């Protein structure tokens, strides 16, 4: 059995980060005319971006495809090995083909490249060697050369795959800006999970699930307590006859009132309410409600619609919806 080598784990981890950071930093010099023309080509493409590769590069290709699809650029993954066994049929005449490879010399790549070119599609290479077969055959070349892998044997794709991924991200971000892709557009492609909810869930979508606690200025203390208790939100709004908001009463306001030893039979909502409560419009994003609650260190906001009091959104609602 091979004897284990003593390793300084922290130093190895730090060295890996340093080497991969250097690999990324060197990419800036490769953002050139070919990069610019590639972005313009994809932006005007009437088809899809077909991204292919072999080995670890194939995994990076899948990540870039996912990023492009989620940001408004239709893309699909084609494994280089499967391409030469039938999957080449997924390429349509209007597609742009992007081939990712560190060496640009893999046997599958050498078979695939002329087949793609025979179809008449534009071929973009994301490659680490400019004198490779892939780089010499492509219409546009995005250079992802790295001087050293983070692997101590300088063999396992580490720095090189990081560089490939960053180059793909650079393409995607440029396309986002060129297409004017907005947060609202992003939300349409991410309707599920916490991210989706942060981008589309509105305050009104949450507050409508509750009854609306409200009392009038002259409501008695008993009426206030019953309203807060029955609606189970720990708070009630105070309104006029047209539901214009005048104030708020919380459980804390009731406790502070009791500490003053006031005659409970004479107390009305007007005596204990807090004026100028924190509010939010019903059509605001729910995540904005969370930010306001954090800013003011409170657990609920009064919801307004068309200048009228419309309900309550509570911190517990946001927790339940997975916004936090």
LOTOR-699547 format. One record per atom (N, C-alpha, C): residue in three letters; x, y, z. Coordinates in steps of 0.05 Angstrom, whole numbers, plus 5000, padded with zeros to 4 digits. Example, Ala and Ser with C-alpha at 12.3 -4.5 7.8 and 13.67 -1.06 7.14 Angstrom:
<nodes>
ALA526448865156/ALA524649105156/ALA526449345156/SER525749555142/SER527349795143/SER525850015157/
</nodes>
This chain:
<nodes>
UNK501749765000/UNK500050005000/UNK501850255000/UNK501150444983/UNK502750684980/UNK502450855005/UNK504750945015/UNK504851105040/UNK503751385034/UNK502151485053/UNK501051755050/UNK503151965053/UNK502952175037/UNK504852395039/UNK503752615057/UNK505452725074/UNK504652945092/UNK504153195075/UNK501853315079/UNK501053545063/UNK500253775081/UNK501254015074/UNK500354255088/UNK497754335074/UNK495554255085/UNK492954285071/UNK492254575066/UNK492654745085/UNK492055025081/UNK493655155059/UNK496255095059/UNK497955215039/UNK497355105011/UNK496654845009/UNK495854734983/UNK493254864973/UNK491354904992/UNK488955044984/UNK489455324974/UNK491155464989/UNK491755744981/UNK493255754954/UNK495055564950/UNK496555554925/UNK494655504901/UNK492755334906/UNK490855274885/UNK489255524877/UNK488355674897/UNK486855924892/UNK488656124878/UNK491156144886/UNK492956344873/UNK493356274844/UNK493856014838/UNK494355934810/UNK491955974793/UNK489555904803/UNK487155944787/UNK486456234784/UNK487056394805/UNK486556684802/UNK488356804781/UNK490856714780/UNK492756814760/UNK491856734732/UNK490756494729/UNK489756394703/UNK487456574694/UNK485656644712/UNK483456814705/UNK484457094697/UNK486357204714/UNK487357464708/UNK488657494681/UNK489857284672/UNK491257304646/UNK489357304623/UNK486857224627/UNK484857214606/UNK484257494594/UNK484557694611/UNK483757964602/UNK485158044576/UNK487657964573/UNK489258034549/UNK488157884524/UNK486457674528/UNK485357524505/UNK482657624497/UNK481657824510/UNK479057944502/UNK479658134478/UNK479558024454/UNK480558164431/UNK478458184409/UNK479258234385/UNK477358264363/UNK475758014358/UNK477057774360/UNK475557524356/UNK473357494377/UNK473957574402/UNK471957564423/UNK469657754416/UNK470257994408/UNK468158194401/UNK466458094378/UNK467657984358/UNK466157884334/UNK464557644342/UNK465557474360/UNK463957244369/UNK461457334383/UNK461657534401/UNK459357634415/UNK457357744395/UNK458257904376/UNK456458014356/UNK455157794339/UNK456657594333/UNK455557364317/UNK453357224332/UNK453857164357/UNK451757024373/UNK449357204377/UNK449857454382/UNK447557644387/UNK445657664363/UNK446857634339/UNK445157654315/UNK444357384304/UNK445157174317/UNK444556904308/UNK441556844307/UNK440656734285/UNK437756664283/UNK437256384293/UNK439356234298/UNK438955964309/UNK439755944338/UNK441155724345/UNK442055684372/UNK445055684373/UNK446155694398/UNK448955654402/UNK449355364410/UNK450655214393/UNK451154934399/UNK454054914410/UNK454254824435/UNK456954814448/UNK457754524453/UNK460154464444/UNK461054184445/UNK463854164458/UNK464553924467/UNK467153874479/UNK467353584487/UNK469653514498/UNK470153234506/UNK471353244534/UNK470853044551/UNK472053034577/UNK471153264595/UNK473053384610/UNK472353604628/UNK471253844613/UNK472253884589/UNK471254114573/UNK468354084566/UNK467353834564/UNK464553784559/UNK462853874582/UNK463953834607/UNK462453914631/UNK462354224632/UNK464454354625/UNK464454644624/UNK462454744603/UNK462454604580/UNK460554674559/UNK457654664568/UNK457054464585/UNK454254444595/UNK453654684614/UNK455654764629/UNK455154994647/UNK454655244631/UNK456255294610/UNK455955534593/UNK453255524579/UNK452455294570/UNK449755264557/UNK447555344577/UNK447755254602/UNK445755324622/UNK445755624627/UNK448055744628/UNK448156034633/UNK446956194610/UNK447556114585/UNK446456244562/UNK443356214561/UNK442455974565/UNK439555934564/UNK438056094585/UNK439256124609/UNK437956264631/UNK438056564627/UNK439656654608/UNK439956944604/UNK439057034576/UNK437456874564/UNK436156954539/UNK437456884513/UNK439556724514/UNK440856634489/UNK440456334486/UNK438756244467/UNK438255964464/UNK440755804458/UNK441255594473/UNK443655434470/UNK443155144476/UNK444754974465/UNK444554684472/UNK447254554472/UNK447454334487/UNK450054194490/UNK450053954471/UNK452353914458/UNK452753684441/UNK455453554448/UNK455353314459/UNK457853184466/UNK459353114440/UNK461953174440/UNK463553134416/UNK463552844407/UNK463652654426/UNK463752374419/UNK461052284408/UNK458852384420/UNK456252304409/UNK455652444382/UNK456852674378/UNK456352824353/UNK457152654329/UNK459352514331/UNK460252364308/UNK458952084306/UNK456952044324/UNK455351794323/UNK452451864321/UNK451752094308/UNK448952154302/UNK447952414313/UNK449152514335/UNK448052764347/UNK448753014330/UNK450352984310/UNK450953204292/UNK448353304279/UNK446353134278/UNK443853214266/UNK442353434282/UNK443153494306/UNK441853704321/UNK442653984311/UNK444754004296/UNK445654264286/UNK443954344262/UNK442854584263/UNK441254694241/UNK442954914227/UNK442154984202/UNK443855164186/UNK444355434199/UNK442655534216/UNK442955794228/UNK444455794255/UNK445355554264/UNK446655534289/UNK449555624288/UNK450555724311/UNK453455774314/UNK454555554332/UNK456755434324/UNK457855204339/UNK460355304354/UNK460455244380/UNK462755314396/UNK463955054406/UNK466555024401/UNK467954784410/UNK469954854431/UNK469854714454/UNK471654774476/UNK473654544479/UNK476154614481/UNK478254414485/UNK480754554495/UNK482154424514/UNK484754544523/UNK486854514502/UNK487254264492/UNK489354214473/UNK488654274444/UNK486054244438/UNK485154274410/UNK486054054392/UNK486953834404/UNK488053614389/UNK486753344395/UNK484653334411/UNK483253084418/UNK482252954392/UNK482452684391/UNK481652544367/UNK478752604359/UNK476952614379/UNK474152664373/UNK473852944360/UNK475353134370/UNK475253414360/UNK476253414331/UNK478353274326/UNK479453274298/UNK477453154278/UNK475852964287/UNK473852844270/UNK471453034267/UNK470753164289/UNK468253334289/UNK468653594273/UNK470853724276/UNK471253994264/UNK470653994234/UNK471853824218/UNK471253844189/UNK468353784183/UNK467053614199/UNK464253554195/UNK462553804199/UNK463153954220/UNK461654204226/UNK462154404203/UNK464554424194/UNK465154614173/UNK463854544147/UNK463654274142/UNK462254184118/UNK459354254118/UNK458154284142/UNK455354364145/UNK454954654138/UNK457154804139/UNK456955084132/UNK456655264156/UNK456755154181/UNK456355324205/UNK458955464213/UNK458655694225/UNK460855844236/UNK461955684261/UNK464555644262/UNK465755504284/UNK467455684301/UNK466855694327/UNK468355854347/UNK469855654365/UNK472455704368/UNK474055534386/UNK474655674412/UNK474155544434/UNK475155634460/UNK477355434467/UNK479855514464/UNK482055324464/UNK484555444477/UNK486255274488/UNK488655364502/UNK491155364486/UNK491055264461/UNK493455264444/UNK492755374416/UNK494055604410/UNK493455734385/UNK494555594360/UNK496555414364/UNK497555264342/UNK496354994338/UNK494154944353/UNK492754684352/UNK491054654327/UNK490254414322/UNK488454354299/UNK485854514301/UNK484654514325/UNK482154654329/UNK482454954324/UNK484555074336/UNK484855364333/UNK485355444304/UNK486955274290/UNK487555334262/UNK485155294244/UNK483255134252/UNK480955074235/UNK478555254240/UNK478455384263/UNK476055534271/UNK475955804257/UNK473555914254/UNK473256184243/UNK474056394263/UNK473456354289/UNK474156534310/UNK475356374333/UNK477456484346/UNK478756354368/UNK478756514393/UNK477756394415/UNK477856524441/UNK480056374457/UNK482156514463/UNK484556394475/UNK484156364505/UNK484456114515/UNK484256064544/UNK486755924554/UNK489056014543/UNK491655904551/UNK492155954580/UNK493155744594/UNK494155774622/UNK496955664623/UNK498655794639/UNK501455714640/UNK501855464658/UNK499955424677/UNK500255204695/UNK497555124707/UNK497154854708/UNK494754754721/UNK495254774752/UNK493154794767/UNK493354794796/UNK494154514806/UNK493654314791/UNK494354044798/UNK497454034802/UNK498453914823/UNK501353904828/UNK502853754807/UNK501553584792/UNK502853444770/UNK502553594743/UNK501153824744/UNK500653984721/UNK499153814699/UNK497353644709/UNK495953464690/UNK492953494691/UNK491753464715/UNK488853484717/UNK487753754710/UNK485753774692/UNK484654034685/UNK483554174709/UNK484754394716/UNK483954554739/UNK483954844731/UNK486254964729/UNK486455244720/UNK485255274692/UNK485655074675/UNK484655094647/UNK481655084645/UNK480354914661/UNK477454914661/UNK476255154674/UNK477655264694/UNK476755524706/UNK476855744685/UNK478955744669/UNK479255954648/UNK477055914627/UNK476455674620/UNK474355624600/UNK471655724610/UNK471055674636/UNK468555764647/UNK468356064648/UNK470456194656/UNK470456484657/UNK470156604629/UNK471356494609/UNK471056594582/UNK468156564573/UNK466856344581/UNK464056304575/UNK462256514589/UNK462956564614/UNK461456774629/UNK461857044616/UNK464257104607/UNK464757364594/UNK462957394569/UNK462657174554/UNK460857184531/UNK458057234539/UNK457157084560/UNK454357104569/UNK453757384579/UNK455557504594/UNK455057774606/UNK454957984584/UNK456757954564/UNK456558144541/UNK453958124527/UNK452957874523/UNK450357834510/UNK448057944526/UNK448257914553/UNK446158024570/UNK445958334565/UNK448258464564/UNK448158754561/UNK447358834533/UNK448258684513/UNK447458754485/UNK444458724481/UNK443358514493/UNK440458464489/UNK438658614508/UNK439858764527/UNK438258914546/UNK436658724564/UNK437858494571/UNK436458294587/UNK436158394615/UNK433658414625/UNK433058534651/UNK432558324673/UNK432258424697/UNK431558244719/UNK428858124715/UNK426958274702/UNK424358164696/UNK424557934676/UNK426257974656/UNK426757754637/UNK427957514651/UNK429757564669/UNK431057344684/UNK428957184700/UNK427057334712/UNK425057204728/UNK423257014711/UNK422757084686/UNK421156924669/UNK422456644664/UNK425056644665/UNK426456384660/UNK427156244686/UNK426556364709/UNK427256244735/UNK424756264754/UNK422456144745/UNK420056174762/UNK420156004787/UNK421855804788/UNK421855624811/UNK423955694832/UNK423455594857/UNK425455624877/UNK425655904889/UNK427555944907/UNK427956194921/UNK428656414902/UNK430456364883/UNK431256574864/UNK428856674848/UNK427156494839/UNK424856574824/UNK423056754840/UNK422556664865/UNK420656824882/UNK421757104887/UNK424357124891/UNK425457394895/UNK425057574871/UNK424857454848/UNK424657614824/UNK421757674814/UNK419857504824/UNK417157554814/UNK415057584836/UNK415457474860/UNK413457474881/UNK412957764891/UNK410457854890/UNK409758124898/UNK408558124926/UNK408758364939/UNK407658394966/UNK404658314966/UNK403158394947/UNK400358334946/UNK399758034944/UNK401557884931/UNK401257594929/UNK401257464956/UNK402757584974/UNK403057475001/UNK400957585020/UNK400557845020/UNK398757975039/UNK395757885035/UNK395057815010/UNK392257745005/UNK391457485019/UNK393457335029/UNK392857085043/UNK391857135071/UNK392057375081/UNK391157445108/UNK388557605107/UNK387057585129/UNK384957775133/UNK386258045139/UNK384758265135/UNK385858535139/UNK385058635166/UNK386958655185/UNK386258765211/UNK386059065211/UNK383759175219/UNK383559465219/UNK381459545240/UNK381959785252/UNK380059905270/UNK379860205263/UNK377860335275/UNK377560625271/UNK378760775294/UNK379061035291/UNK380261205312/UNK378861175339/UNK376161155338/UNK374661155363/UNK374060865373/UNK375360675361/UNK374960395370/UNK375960365399/UNK374560215415/UNK375360175443/UNK377759985445/UNK378859985469/UNK381159815474/UNK380359525470/UNK377959455479/UNK377059175475/UNK376859105445/UNK375859285429/UNK375559235400/UNK378359205387/UNK380259365397/UNK382959345386/UNK384159075392/UNK383858995418/UNK385058735426/UNK383758505411/UNK381058515408/UNK379658305393/UNK380558295364/UNK380958525352/UNK381758525324/UNK384558415320/UNK386358495338/UNK389158385336/UNK389158085341/UNK387557995360/UNK387557715367/UNK386257545345/UNK384057645334/UNK382557485314/UNK384057455288/UNK385557665280/UNK387057655255/UNK389757525258/UNK390657495283/UNK393057335289/UNK395657435275/UNK395957695272/UNK398357815260/UNK399857985280/UNK398758025304/UNK400158185324/UNK400058475319/UNK398258565301/UNK398158845293/UNK395458905280/UNK394759155281/UNK392459245266/UNK392859525255/UNK391759585232/UNK391859855221/UNK389560015233/UNK389960275233/UNK387860465242/UNK387160635218/UNK384560635210/UNK383760765185/UNK381360945190/UNK380761125170/UNK378361275170/UNK376161115155/UNK373961235150/UNK371761095137/UNK372361015108/UNK374261155096/UNK374961085068/UNK377460915067/UNK378260795089/UNK380560615090/UNK383160765085/UNK383261025089/UNK385861165089/UNK387261105115/UNK389861045113/UNK391360955136/UNK391961195155/UNK391461165180/UNK391961375200/UNK394161295220/UNK394461035224/UNK396460945244/UNK396560645246/UNK398060545265/UNK398460265270/UNK398460215300/UNK397359985308/UNK397459895336/UNK398659605336/UNK400759565352/UNK401959305354/UNK401659195382/UNK402358945385/UNK402358825412/UNK404058995431/UNK406259095421/UNK407959265438/UNK406659515447/UNK405059635429/UNK403559875437/UNK401659815460/UNK400359585459/UNK398459515480/UNK399959475507/UNK402259345506/UNK403759305531/UNK404659575543/UNK405659755526/UNK406460015535/UNK404160175547/UNK401760135535/UNK399460275545/UNK398760185573/UNK398959915577/UNK398259805604/UNK400259905625/UNK402759945617/UNK404760045636/UNK404160325646/UNK402460475631/UNK401860755638/UNK399560775658/UNK398360545664/UNK396060535683/UNK393760715675/UNK393160715649/UNK390860875639/UNK388360725645/UNK386160875646/UNK383460755650/UNK382760615624/UNK382760345625/UNK382360185601/UNK379560235589/UNK377660315605/UNK374960355595/UNK374760605578/UNK376660785581/UNK376561045567/UNK378461045542/UNK380260855541/UNK382360855520/UNK381160785493/UNK381860935472/UNK381060875445/UNK383560825428/UNK383060735403/UNK385360685385/UNK387060925381/UNK385761165380/UNK387261415375/UNK389261465397/UNK388761365422/UNK390461425445/UNK393061255444/UNK392961035431/UNK395260855433/UNK396660795406/UNK395560885385/UNK396660825359/UNK399260975354/UNK400960865337/UNK403361005327/UNK402761125300/UNK403361375297/UNK402861505271/UNK405161465252/UNK404661505226/UNK406761475205/UNK408061205205/UNK406460985204/UNK407560715204/UNK409060665178/UNK410860465178/UNK412360385155/UNK410460235136/UNK410460315111/UNK408660185091/UNK410160105066/UNK408759945050/UNK409859855024/UNK407559815005/UNK407959874980/UNK405859844960/UNK405459544954/UNK402959484947/UNK402259194942/UNK403659084917/UNK404559264899/UNK405759154874/UNK408859154876/UNK409959214899/UNK412859194903/UNK413658904905/UNK416158834899/UNK417158574902/UNK417258504932/UNK416558254939/UNK416558174967/UNK419358194979/UNK421358144962/UNK424158164973/UNK424758454982/UNK423458654970/UNK423858924979/UNK422658975007/UNK420458825012/UNK419258845039/UNK421258745060/UNK422658525053/UNK424658415071/UNK426758625077/UNK427758765056/UNK429858955060/UNK428859185078/UNK426359275075/UNK425359485093/UNK425159385122/UNK424259135125/UNK424059025152/UNK426859015165/UNK428758935150/UNK431558935161/UNK432559215167/UNK431959395150/UNK432859675153/UNK431759795179/UNK429159755184/UNK427859875207/UNK427659685231/UNK428659445229/UNK428559245250/UNK425759205260/UNK423959145241/UNK421159085247/UNK420358825234/UNK418058725242/UNK417158465232/UNK414758475213/UNK413658715209/UNK411358735191/UNK411259005178/UNK409859015155/UNK409459265141/UNK406459285134/UNK405359525134/UNK402659565125/UNK402659595094/UNK400859455081/UNK400759455052/UNK398759655042/UNK399659815022/UNK397960025010/UNK397359964981/UNK394860024973/UNK394060004945/UNK392260234939/UNK393060384918/UNK391460624910/UNK390860814934/UNK392960864949/UNK392761054972/UNK391060954994/UNK390260694994/UNK388660585015/UNK390060355028/UNK389360315054/UNK390560095069/UNK389459835058/UNK391259645053/UNK390459395039/UNK391059145054/UNK392659155075/UNK393258915090/UNK396058925104/UNK396958685111/UNK399458655126/UNK401258455112/UNK403858515111/UNK405758305103/UNK407658275127/UNK408058015135/UNK409557955160/UNK412057805153/UNK414057835170/UNK416557695166/UNK416157395163/UNK414257295178/UNK413757005177/UNK412756915149/UNK411357105135/UNK410457045108/UNK412857005089/UNK414857175093/UNK417257165076/UNK418856915082/UNK418956835107/UNK420356585114/UNK418956345102/UNK416256345104/UNK414656125093/UNK415056105063/UNK415256325049/UNK415556325020/UNK418456265011/UNK420256245030/UNK423056185023/UNK424556425013/UNK423556665018/UNK425056915010/UNK427556945027/UNK427456865052/UNK429756885069/UNK431456625067/
</nodes>
